[in-house]
Amino acid sequence: MNNGSYLIPANTNRGKFILGLFRPIDLTIFLTGLGITFLLLMLLPLDDTTLAIVAIAPALVCSLLVAPLPHYHNVLTFIVDLYEYLVGQKRYVWKGWCFMYEPDEKQSSRRMDQGSPRNQ
């Protein structure tokens, strides 16, 4: 501890996850994909390669969705964040050389006046 401050370790959120990696929704998605794959493996004749790929596809897709990804929790989180970014409303404020915004200017001058020694 340094001057009453405490540095939180980077992996503190891992304790909230199941086995340190999975949220409950991740395990639900993964187990659903495995269940569907087992049903398809029992129901479909696996003589043909395309049917075997179709039978294994749900487990592969669900496994890829819950696979860890750097800077995100997993691939599913990345896809959800990407979708929200692409669909969400974006507002870009031009703050070029000709931009004047009075309220910020007045507030900053008030803050400067309040902090000056002659006002205290």
Buried (B, 14 or more C-beta within 10 A) or exposed (E): EEEEEEEEEEEEEEEEBEEEBBBEEBBEBBEEBBEBBEEBBEEEEBEEEEBBEBBBBBBEEBBEBBEEEEEBBBBBBBEEEEEEEEEEEEEEEEEEEEEEEEEEEEEEEEEEEEEEEEEE
